[in-house]
Amino acid sequence: MERNGFLINKKIHQYILPGVLMTVAMQLGNVVDGMIVGNLLGPDAMAAIELSMPVLLILQMPALMLAMGGAAEAAVLLGKRKMREADGVFTASLLSGALLSLIFVLLTPFLPHGLALALAGNQQMAALVEPYIAVNFGGIPVLTLAIIFCYFMNADSHPKLGSALFIIANGVNLVLDFLLIKGFNMGMAGSALSTIIGYLAGMVTVVFYFRSGQRMLRILSPGKIPGGVLQWVKAAARSGIPSAAFTLMSALKSVVINSAIVRFLGNDSMAVYSVCANAVLIAELCVGGVIGLVPNIAGILYGEKDYFGIRVLCKKVLIYSYLAIFGLLILFFVFPQGIAGLFGITEGKMLVMCKTALRIFACGFPFYVYNKFLMSYYQTILQPGLSTFITVLQGFVVVVPFTLAGIFWLGLEGVCFAAVVSEALTILLGIIFRIWGQHAGKFPSGGRYMLPKVKEERCFDFSIENHLEDVIRLRDTLFSFCGENHIDEKDANLIGLALEEICANIVRYGYQRDKKNYMDISFTIQDGSYLLRVRDDGVPFNPLEYETETEGPVVGGIALIRKIMSDFQYMRVLNMNNTIMELKIGRR
């Protein structure tokens, strides 16, 4: 008997489809949106969307910071069974996000015109950029709330609702693109408005979330938030710094690079570069849902100190991501003209430029995947400093100087080479910074994952099948472990009794007898206590809510265990039963 990854792998496969569907809906919506605009309004209109990106990123920055940072905090708090604090993060993120987005709305009459002129560089482009920016200013409250709800629903074990929000939003968006741009001749304003209306339609999933009996997060009145609203806004913002830094760096990078390309290489090169920028969205489409498993699952595992489970998760995420990205690489090298044609570039010099640019640009995808994984992982385990460092390098500090040099060295091809080199160099500098920080005591030790090595003599970590014989065998193994670690015989008997009662109950009532399943058992000695954790993905069963009954599951033994233990906790997390029992050392 030893610990295996059966339950974690099962969760990965349950979460991966909703995550992939959400990312596909989100990124495919963005990519197809660009295709529709490019084909209906021309390459200049597609370039105008890329020129508008810095403003859109700044508008979405508070939402992404609060959503990703707040969801990471909430996931860890749920893993630690701190329910009220998790509710506080959820509520504070929603309130502050709504307030900040309303401030942007008030600025709608004043900023879009000047920003369009500054970003476009000429009146022709500015006329396309301004209406697109103005509609996004006015509709940012809808996008803000949608983004925050999506990330928190994922953290609260409702990934299907999170993915459904984006699927509905982008489906409606694409339909309305044709209707508003072509049917009502609304041009760029119609493209932006279809996005806002789409996300408003997607918010219907929030209704189903609030009606779900399995949700753990609740909205509190501001006066009932533990520690006050400001405390949890700061916590969400602190954990969301990498997301904010990524958004800010992306905006600054877009301003500098787009302006340089338009002014030094011309509108045609800007249109080709827009296709390359959409290539990154296509890469995100392929791997974003897989890497999205990290914040959805790893945060809770980290709160539970399930380091084995985190390693299993990270290994699978990287394997699946690289399988997808190498398939994409083949597509870009073999069919670049087909990809260019999807964006309305089908002939002439622009097509030749686009084919070469896409092939070069795609070489950076493998490095991009690893950087994205590290940023997501370090943010999830509440190491925003390292995540932010990688973000700033990737988003601005490395790529902008290389790109500007590339423009004057090789033109558009130099821009694409710079994207590849900057991604690879970011990985190298990130590794050097992490190793330095670990030696200096600024970051936790434990290699790239920053996880402590489990000392075998102080930790008992096993997985067993759902058979009573395995339960008895595990109990005997636990007794041997207790003897080897000089645990008092009375304490060992109590721990063995608790293990047998909980696991036997799971075997009898948690699973269908004819199906193979596993449960994870962890026993650790720490901080003056013995901690026993049992995890299974059987039918929901909260031992805290049951007393001895005449029919149904026999819980009389469990009731006795609850009285014996110093502390007894239960939570349904990631659609798994998690039972934690604590016995103080030397308790009599």
FENUR-V734192 format. One record per pair of residues at least 6 apart in sequence whose ideal C-beta (glycine too) atoms are under 8 Angstrom apart, sorted by sequence separation. I is the first residue (numbers start at 1). J is the second residue. D is the distance in Angstrom with one decimal. If there is no record, write none. Layout:
BEGIN
I	J	D
I	J	D
END
This chain:
BEGIN
77	83	7.8
117	123	7.9
120	126	4.0
153	159	7.5
180	186	4.7
181	187	6.5
184	190	6.3
209	215	6.1
222	228	8.0
225	231	7.9
301	307	7.9
340	346	7.3
345	351	5.6
378	384	7.4
408	414	7.5
437	443	3.9
438	444	7.3
444	450	4.4
446	452	5.4
464	470	4.1
511	517	4.8
524	530	7.7
525	531	7.8
549	555	6.9
562	568	4.7
572	578	7.3
38	45	6.8
119	126	7.8
136	143	8.0
186	193	6.9
222	229	5.3
225	232	6.5
237	244	7.6
332	339	6.8
406	413	7.7
407	414	5.9
410	417	6.7
438	445	5.3
443	450	6.3
444	451	7.9
445	452	7.4
446	453	6.6
454	461	6.8
464	471	6.8
523	530	7.0
524	531	5.0
546	553	7.0
548	555	6.2
561	568	7.2
570	577	7.2
571	578	5.0
37	45	5.0
38	46	3.8
77	85	4.9
78	86	5.2
120	128	7.6
153	161	4.9
154	162	4.3
261	269	5.5
262	270	5.0
301	309	4.5
302	310	6.3
331	339	7.7
378	386	4.7
379	387	4.4
406	414	2.7
407	415	6.0
444	452	7.4
487	495	7.8
523	531	7.0
547	555	6.9
548	556	4.2
570	578	6.8
37	46	5.4
77	86	4.1
117	126	4.9
120	129	5.0
153	162	4.4
181	190	4.5
261	270	5.1
301	310	5.1
345	354	5.1
378	387	3.8
405	414	7.2
406	415	5.0
434	443	6.3
464	473	7.7
482	491	7.5
483	492	7.3
522	531	7.7
523	532	5.1
546	555	4.5
570	579	5.3
116	126	4.5
119	129	5.9
180	190	3.2
181	191	6.0
340	350	8.0
341	351	8.0
377	387	8.0
406	416	7.7
464	474	5.2
482	492	3.7
522	532	7.5
523	533	7.7
569	579	7.4
570	580	7.5
116	127	7.9
151	162	7.3
180	191	7.3
340	351	5.7
376	387	7.9
403	414	7.8
406	417	5.8
521	532	7.5
522	533	4.5
548	559	5.8
568	579	7.8
569	580	4.4
34	46	5.5
37	49	6.1
74	86	4.5
77	89	6.8
150	162	4.6
153	165	7.5
258	270	6.9
261	273	5.4
298	310	5.4
301	313	7.0
375	387	5.0
378	390	7.4
403	415	5.4
406	418	4.0
438	450	7.7
462	474	6.2
521	533	7.2
541	553	6.9
543	555	6.4
546	558	7.2
547	559	6.0
568	580	7.6
569	581	7.9
73	86	7.8
116	129	4.1
177	190	7.3
180	193	6.0
181	194	7.9
374	387	7.4
405	418	7.0
479	492	6.0
482	495	6.9
506	519	5.8
520	533	7.8
521	534	5.5
522	535	8.0
546	559	7.8
567	580	7.7
568	581	5.5
115	129	7.9
116	130	3.7
176	190	7.7
177	191	6.0
180	194	5.4
337	351	6.4
340	354	4.0
434	448	6.9
478	492	7.7
482	496	7.8
520	534	7.4
521	535	7.9
567	581	7.3
568	582	7.6
34	49	6.1
74	89	4.7
150	165	5.1
179	194	7.6
258	273	7.7
298	313	5.7
340	355	6.5
375	390	5.3
403	418	4.3
462	477	7.2
519	534	6.3
520	535	4.5
543	558	4.7
567	582	4.0
33	49	7.7
73	89	4.9
74	90	5.9
149	165	7.0
150	166	6.7
257	273	7.8
297	313	5.7
298	314	7.4
374	390	5.6
375	391	5.6
402	418	3.8
403	419	7.2
503	519	6.5
519	535	6.4
520	536	7.6
565	581	4.8
566	582	5.0
113	130	5.8
116	133	5.9
176	193	7.4
177	194	4.9
337	354	7.9
431	448	7.7
460	477	7.8
478	495	6.7
479	496	5.7
519	536	4.1
565	582	6.3
566	583	5.4
112	130	5.3
115	133	5.9
176	194	3.4
336	354	7.0
337	355	5.6
340	358	6.8
460	478	6.3
478	496	5.7
503	521	7.1
544	562	7.4
565	583	5.6
566	584	4.4
70	89	5.0
112	131	8.0
146	165	6.2
175	194	7.9
294	313	7.1
336	355	4.2
339	358	6.0
371	390	6.1
375	394	7.7
399	418	6.6
402	421	5.8
403	422	7.6
517	536	7.5
543	562	7.0
564	583	7.7
70	90	6.9
174	194	7.8
293	313	6.6
294	314	7.3
336	356	8.0
399	419	6.6
402	422	5.0
517	537	7.3
561	581	7.0
112	133	4.4
173	194	5.0
176	197	5.9
460	481	4.8
475	496	5.0
478	499	6.0
517	538	7.1
566	587	6.0
70	92	7.4
111	133	8.0
112	134	4.0
172	194	7.5
173	195	5.1
176	198	6.6
336	358	4.3
499	521	6.8
70	93	3.7
146	169	6.8
293	316	8.0
294	317	6.1
336	359	5.7
371	394	5.2
399	422	3.9
173	197	7.5
174	198	8.0
293	317	5.6
398	422	4.4
399	423	8.0
475	499	5.7
499	523	7.7
544	568	6.9
112	137	6.1
172	197	6.4
173	198	3.4
474	499	6.9
475	500	5.0
511	536	7.8
543	568	7.5
544	569	7.8
67	93	6.8
108	134	6.3
111	137	6.9
169	195	8.0
172	198	3.9
173	199	7.8
291	317	6.1
332	358	5.6
333	359	5.7
510	536	5.6
544	570	5.1
66	93	4.3
171	198	7.3
290	317	5.7
332	359	6.3
398	425	5.4
457	484	7.2
458	485	7.2
511	538	4.9
543	570	5.9
170	198	6.1
394	422	7.1
398	426	5.5
457	485	6.4
471	499	7.9
472	500	7.5
495	523	7.0
506	534	7.3
510	538	2.6
511	539	7.9
542	570	5.1
108	137	4.2
169	198	4.2
172	201	4.5
332	361	7.9
333	362	6.8
394	423	6.8
471	500	6.1
474	503	7.0
509	538	7.6
510	539	5.7
66	96	6.2
67	97	7.6
107	137	6.6
108	138	4.9
168	198	7.5
169	199	4.5
172	202	7.3
290	320	4.7
291	321	6.1
332	362	3.8
506	536	4.9
509	539	7.0
542	572	7.3
66	97	4.9
290	321	5.0
398	429	7.4
503	534	6.3
510	541	6.6
105	137	6.8
169	201	6.5
393	425	7.8
394	426	4.5
471	503	4.5
502	534	4.9
506	538	5.7
509	541	6.9
540	572	5.6
104	137	5.8
105	138	6.0
168	201	5.5
169	202	3.3
329	362	5.6
393	426	4.5
471	504	5.4
499	532	6.3
62	96	7.7
63	97	5.5
165	199	8.0
168	202	4.1
287	321	4.4
290	324	6.9
328	362	7.3
329	363	7.8
498	532	6.0
62	97	6.1
105	140	6.7
167	202	7.7
495	530	5.9
499	534	7.4
506	541	7.9
542	577	7.9
104	140	4.9
105	141	6.4
166	202	6.5
168	204	6.9
329	365	6.0
390	426	6.3
393	429	5.7
468	504	6.2
471	507	6.2
505	541	7.5
541	577	5.9
543	579	6.4
165	202	4.3
168	205	7.0
287	324	5.4
328	365	6.4
329	366	7.6
393	430	6.8
495	532	6.0
529	566	7.0
540	577	6.6
62	100	4.4
63	101	7.2
164	202	7.6
165	203	7.0
286	324	4.3
287	325	5.9
487	525	7.7
505	543	7.8
537	575	6.5
62	101	7.1
101	140	4.8
102	141	6.2
286	325	6.1
464	503	7.3
468	507	5.5
491	530	6.6
537	576	4.6
538	577	6.5
101	141	4.1
165	205	4.5
325	365	5.0
326	366	7.6
390	430	4.5
466	506	6.9
467	507	6.6
468	508	8.0
485	525	6.7
536	576	6.5
537	577	7.4
164	205	4.8
165	206	7.6
286	327	7.6
325	366	5.9
389	430	6.7
466	507	5.0
502	543	7.4
535	576	5.5
536	577	5.2
101	143	7.8
283	325	6.6
286	328	5.2
481	523	7.2
535	577	6.8
98	141	6.5
101	144	4.1
162	205	7.7
487	530	7.4
534	577	7.8
535	578	5.2
100	144	7.4
101	145	7.7
161	205	4.7
322	366	6.9
325	369	5.2
386	430	7.6
389	433	5.6
466	510	7.2
509	553	4.7
534	578	7.8
535	579	7.7
59	104	5.9
161	206	8.0
283	328	6.2
466	511	4.8
478	523	6.5
508	553	7.5
533	578	6.9
534	579	4.8
98	144	6.8
282	328	6.9
508	554	7.8
533	579	7.1
97	144	4.8
98	145	6.5
161	208	5.9
322	369	6.6
386	433	7.1
474	521	6.5
533	580	5.2
97	145	6.7
161	209	5.2
321	369	5.1
386	434	5.9
505	553	6.4
532	580	7.5
533	581	7.7
505	554	7.3
531	580	6.8
532	581	4.5
466	516	7.6
505	555	7.2
531	581	7.4
532	582	7.8
94	145	7.1
97	148	5.1
158	209	5.8
161	212	7.8
386	437	6.9
465	516	6.5
466	517	4.7
531	582	5.5
532	583	7.7
143	195	7.8
153	205	7.5
318	370	7.8
321	373	6.8
371	423	6.1
385	437	7.9
465	517	7.1
466	518	7.2
505	557	7.7
530	582	7.1
139	192	7.4
143	196	7.1
146	199	4.4
153	206	7.9
156	209	7.9
279	332	7.1
360	413	6.3
367	420	7.2
374	427	7.9
465	518	5.9
466	519	6.7
505	558	6.4
529	582	5.1
530	583	4.6
94	148	5.8
135	189	5.3
139	193	7.4
142	196	5.5
146	200	7.9
149	203	7.2
158	212	6.5
464	518	6.6
529	583	6.6
93	148	5.6
94	149	7.9
134	189	7.3
318	373	6.4
357	412	5.8
361	416	4.5
364	419	5.0
368	423	5.2
371	426	5.5
463	518	4.8
464	519	6.1
529	584	5.5
530	585	6.5
131	187	6.6
132	188	4.3
136	192	5.3
139	195	7.6
143	199	5.5
146	202	6.0
149	205	7.9
153	209	5.4
158	214	7.7
317	373	6.6
357	413	6.8
360	416	3.8
364	420	3.8
367	423	3.5
371	427	6.2
374	430	6.4
463	519	6.9
501	557	4.2
502	558	6.8
528	584	6.6
529	585	6.2
131	188	4.7
132	189	6.9
135	192	3.6
139	196	3.3
142	199	5.1
146	203	5.7
149	206	5.2
157	214	6.9
158	215	6.5
282	339	7.9
356	413	6.3
360	417	5.9
363	420	4.8
367	424	4.8
370	427	5.8
385	442	7.6
386	443	6.2
463	520	5.2
464	521	6.8
501	558	5.6
528	585	5.3
131	189	3.9
134	192	7.9
135	193	5.2
138	196	7.8
142	200	5.0
145	203	6.9
157	215	8.0
357	415	7.8
361	419	5.8
364	422	7.8
385	443	7.6
462	520	7.6
463	521	7.3
93	152	7.3
128	187	7.7
129	188	7.6
132	191	6.6
133	192	8.0
136	195	7.7
156	215	5.5
157	216	7.4
314	373	7.8
353	412	6.1
357	416	5.0
361	420	7.4
364	423	4.5
367	426	7.4
371	430	7.4
461	520	7.9
462	521	5.2
501	560	7.7
502	561	7.2
55	115	5.6
128	188	5.3
132	192	4.9
136	196	7.6
149	209	7.2
156	216	5.6
279	339	7.3
356	416	8.0
360	420	6.8
364	424	7.6
367	427	5.9
383	443	6.6
461	521	7.6
462	522	8.0
501	561	5.4
525	585	7.8
131	192	7.2
135	196	6.7
142	203	7.4
156	217	4.8
383	444	7.6
460	521	7.6
461	522	5.0
90	152	5.6
155	217	7.8
460	522	7.0
461	523	7.8
314	377	6.7
459	522	7.2
460	523	3.9
498	561	4.7
55	119	7.2
275	339	7.3
459	523	7.3
460	524	7.4
497	561	6.8
54	119	6.6
152	217	6.2
275	340	6.0
278	343	6.7
459	524	4.9
458	524	6.6
459	525	7.8
498	564	7.2
52	119	6.9
383	450	6.5
458	525	5.2
497	564	7.7
498	565	6.6
510	577	7.4
51	119	5.0
275	343	4.9
458	526	7.5
51	120	5.7
274	343	7.5
381	450	6.5
275	345	6.5
494	564	5.6
494	565	7.9
506	577	7.6
48	120	7.3
377	449	7.3
378	450	7.8
466	538	7.9
272	345	7.1
51	125	6.3
271	345	7.0
374	448	7.8
48	125	5.8
52	129	5.2
56	133	7.7
59	136	6.0
78	155	7.4
502	579	5.7
47	125	7.1
51	129	5.5
55	133	5.1
59	137	6.8
70	148	7.2
74	152	6.5
78	156	7.7
272	350	6.1
291	369	7.6
302	380	6.9
271	350	6.7
275	354	5.7
279	358	6.1
294	373	7.1
298	377	6.8
302	381	5.1
502	581	7.7
44	124	7.1
48	128	3.7
52	132	5.0
56	136	5.7
60	140	7.5
63	143	6.6
67	147	4.9
71	151	4.1
75	155	4.6
302	382	7.7
44	125	6.8
48	129	4.9
52	133	5.5
55	136	7.1
59	140	4.8
63	144	4.0
67	148	4.5
70	151	7.4
71	152	5.3
74	155	5.2
268	349	7.3
272	353	5.0
276	357	5.4
291	372	5.7
295	376	6.0
299	380	4.9
62	144	6.9
66	148	5.9
70	152	6.9
74	156	7.5
268	350	5.5
272	354	4.8
275	357	7.5
276	358	6.4
279	361	5.6
283	365	5.0
287	369	5.4
291	373	5.5
294	376	4.7
298	380	4.9
299	381	7.7
45	128	5.5
49	132	6.6
60	143	6.4
64	147	6.4
67	150	7.1
68	151	5.9
71	154	6.8
72	155	7.7
275	358	6.9
279	362	6.6
294	377	5.3
298	381	7.0
498	581	5.4
44	128	6.4
48	132	6.5
52	136	7.6
59	143	7.6
60	144	7.5
63	147	4.3
67	151	3.9
71	155	4.1
269	353	7.2
273	357	7.4
288	372	7.9
292	376	7.7
295	379	7.3
63	148	6.0
67	152	7.1
268	353	7.4
272	357	5.5
276	361	4.6
283	368	6.2
287	372	7.2
291	376	5.5
295	380	4.8
498	583	7.9
283	369	7.4
294	380	5.5
41	128	7.8
60	147	7.0
280	368	7.2
284	372	8.0
495	583	6.4
494	583	6.2
491	583	6.3
491	585	7.2
491	587	7.9
488	586	7.4
94	219	7.0
90	217	4.6
95	222	7.0
22	150	7.5
90	218	7.5
91	219	5.1
90	219	6.8
91	220	4.8
246	375	6.9
86	216	7.2
87	217	5.9
86	217	6.1
87	218	4.9
91	222	7.4
87	219	7.4
88	220	6.5
83	216	6.7
87	220	5.2
92	225	6.5
96	229	7.5
242	375	5.8
91	225	5.9
95	229	6.3
19	154	7.8
314	449	6.4
84	220	7.8
119	255	6.9
242	378	7.3
243	379	7.1
22	159	7.5
29	166	7.6
40	177	7.9
88	225	4.3
92	229	4.8
96	233	4.8
125	262	7.4
159	296	6.2
242	379	4.6
25	163	6.9
36	174	7.1
40	178	7.8
78	216	6.2
87	225	7.5
88	226	5.3
91	229	7.4
92	230	7.8
95	233	8.0
121	259	6.3
154	292	7.5
311	449	6.6
49	188	8.0
88	227	6.7
92	231	7.8
93	232	7.5
119	258	7.2
240	379	7.8
273	412	6.8
276	415	7.9
310	449	6.7
19	159	6.1
22	162	5.8
26	166	4.6
29	169	7.2
30	170	8.0
33	173	6.7
37	177	7.5
41	181	6.8
48	188	6.5
92	232	3.7
93	233	7.3
96	236	7.8
119	259	7.4
122	262	7.8
155	295	7.2
239	379	6.6
272	412	6.2
276	416	6.5
311	451	7.0
18	159	3.9
22	163	3.5
25	166	4.3
29	170	2.9
33	174	7.0
36	177	4.8
40	181	5.2
85	226	5.7
88	229	7.9
91	232	7.5
92	233	4.7
121	262	4.8
154	295	7.4
155	296	6.6
310	451	6.2
18	160	4.8
21	163	4.5
25	167	4.1
28	170	6.8
29	171	7.9
32	174	5.8
36	178	6.9
40	182	6.0
45	187	7.8
49	191	7.5
84	226	5.1
85	227	7.8
120	262	7.6
121	263	5.8
125	267	7.5
154	296	4.9
242	384	5.4
249	391	6.3
253	395	5.9
265	407	6.7
269	411	7.4
273	415	6.5
22	165	7.7
23	166	7.9
45	188	6.4
74	217	6.7
88	231	7.5
89	232	4.7
93	236	5.0
239	382	6.1
241	384	4.6
245	388	4.7
249	392	5.8
252	395	7.8
253	396	5.2
257	400	6.7
260	403	7.6
264	407	5.8
269	412	4.9
276	419	7.7
15	159	5.2
18	162	6.9
19	163	6.8
22	166	4.7
25	169	7.4
26	170	6.3
29	173	5.5
33	177	6.3
37	181	7.3
88	232	4.5
92	236	6.5
151	295	7.7
155	299	6.8
240	384	7.8
252	396	5.5
256	400	5.4
260	404	6.1
264	408	7.7
307	451	4.4
18	163	4.1
22	167	7.1
25	170	4.6
29	174	6.3
36	181	7.2
155	300	8.0
239	384	5.9
242	387	3.7
246	391	4.5
249	394	7.6
250	395	5.4
307	452	6.8
21	167	6.2
25	171	7.3
41	187	6.6
89	235	6.2
238	384	6.3
241	387	7.8
242	388	4.8
245	391	4.5
249	395	2.7
253	399	6.2
257	403	5.3
261	407	6.9
265	411	6.1
308	454	7.4
41	188	7.2
85	232	7.7
89	236	5.7
241	388	5.3
245	392	5.7
248	395	7.7
249	396	4.0
253	400	5.7
256	403	8.0
257	404	7.9
260	407	5.6
265	412	6.0
307	454	6.4
242	390	7.9
246	394	7.9
249	397	8.0
252	400	7.7
256	404	7.4
242	391	5.1
246	395	5.6
245	395	7.0
37	188	7.7
261	412	7.6
308	461	6.2
37	191	5.4
261	415	6.9
36	191	7.7
33	191	6.7
257	415	7.3
73	232	7.7
33	195	7.3
70	232	7.7
73	235	5.2
73	236	5.9
70	235	7.8
69	235	7.7
70	236	3.5
73	239	5.0
66	233	7.7
69	236	4.5
72	239	4.8
69	237	6.1
72	240	7.6
29	198	7.6
69	238	6.8
70	239	7.3
66	236	5.1
69	239	3.6
70	240	6.8
65	236	7.4
66	237	6.9
68	239	7.7
69	240	2.2
65	237	6.0
68	240	5.3
69	241	7.1
67	240	7.5
66	240	6.0
68	242	7.8
69	243	6.3
65	240	3.6
68	243	4.2
64	240	7.2
65	241	7.2
67	243	7.7
65	243	5.0
64	243	4.6
65	244	4.0
64	244	7.0
61	243	7.9
62	244	7.9
64	246	8.0
65	247	7.5
61	244	5.5
64	247	5.6
61	247	4.1
60	247	6.6
61	248	6.3
58	247	7.3
57	247	4.9
58	248	7.5
61	251	7.6
57	248	7.6
57	250	5.3
58	251	5.3
57	251	4.1
54	250	7.9
55	251	7.7
53	250	7.6
54	251	4.0
57	254	7.2
53	251	7.3
54	252	7.3
54	254	4.5
53	254	4.8
54	255	4.8
51	254	7.9
50	254	7.4
54	258	7.7
53	258	7.8
51	258	5.4
50	258	6.4
51	262	7.5
309	520	7.8
306	520	7.9
306	522	7.2
51	270	7.6
305	524	7.9
47	267	6.5
50	270	7.3
75	295	6.9
79	299	6.8
75	296	7.7
79	300	4.2
78	300	5.8
79	301	6.8
44	267	6.4
47	270	4.7
50	273	7.3
72	295	5.9
76	299	5.2
79	302	6.6
80	303	4.6
43	267	7.9
47	271	4.8
50	274	4.2
53	277	7.9
71	295	6.4
75	299	2.9
76	300	7.4
79	303	2.1
80	304	7.7
43	268	7.8
46	271	6.3
49	274	7.3
74	299	7.9
75	300	5.0
78	303	6.7
79	304	4.6
76	302	6.0
77	303	6.8
44	271	7.1
47	274	5.1
50	277	5.6
68	295	6.9
72	299	5.4
76	303	4.1
43	271	4.0
46	274	5.3
71	299	7.6
75	303	6.8
46	275	8.0
304	533	7.1
43	274	7.9
34	274	7.2
34	278	5.3
31	278	5.4
30	278	7.6
31	281	5.1
30	281	5.2
31	282	6.0
27	281	4.9
31	285	6.9
27	282	7.2
27	284	5.0
28	285	5.8
27	285	3.8
23	284	6.8
24	285	5.6
27	288	6.3
23	285	6.1
26	288	7.6
23	288	3.7
24	289	6.8
23	289	3.7
22	289	6.2
21	289	7.0
19	288	8.0
20	289	3.3
23	292	6.4
304	573	8.0
19	289	3.8
20	290	6.7
22	292	7.2
18	289	8.0
19	290	6.9
16	289	6.8
19	292	4.3
300	573	5.4
16	290	6.3
19	293	5.9
300	574	6.0
304	578	7.1
16	293	6.2
19	296	6.8
297	574	6.4
15	293	5.5
12	293	6.0
15	296	5.7
15	297	6.3
12	297	7.2
11	297	6.0
8	297	7.7
8	301	7.8
46	343	6.2
46	344	6.8
43	343	7.8
8	309	4.6
12	313	6.4
43	344	5.8
7	309	7.9
42	344	7.1
43	345	6.7
5	308	7.8
9	312	6.8
5	309	7.4
8	312	4.6
12	316	5.4
16	320	7.3
39	343	7.9
3	308	5.4
8	313	5.9
12	317	7.8
38	343	4.7
39	344	4.8
75	380	7.5
38	344	3.7
76	382	6.4
5	312	3.8
9	316	6.7
35	342	5.2
38	345	7.8
43	350	7.5
72	379	5.9
35	343	5.6
72	380	5.4
34	343	6.3
35	344	7.4
73	382	7.6
69	379	7.5
72	382	6.8
68	379	6.8
69	384	7.8
214	540	7.8
216	571	7.5
216	572	7.6
216	573	7.8
214	572	6.7
214	575	7.7
157	572	7.8
157	573	6.6
157	574	5.5
157	575	5.6
7	463	7.4
6	463	6.2
3	461	4.5
2	461	8.0
3	462	5.6
4	463	4.5
2	462	6.1
3	463	5.2
1	462	5.0
2	463	7.2
1	463	7.4
1	464	6.0
1	470	7.4
1	473	6.8
1	474	6.3
1	477	6.4
81	569	5.2
81	571	5.7
78	571	7.1
79	573	6.8
78	573	6.0
81	580	7.1
6	517	7.8
7	518	6.0
6	518	4.2
7	519	7.5
7	520	5.6
4	518	6.7
3	520	6.8
11	537	7.7
10	537	6.4
7	535	6.5
7	536	7.6
7	537	5.9
14	575	7.2
11	574	5.4
11	575	7.7
11	576	7.3
7	576	6.8
END
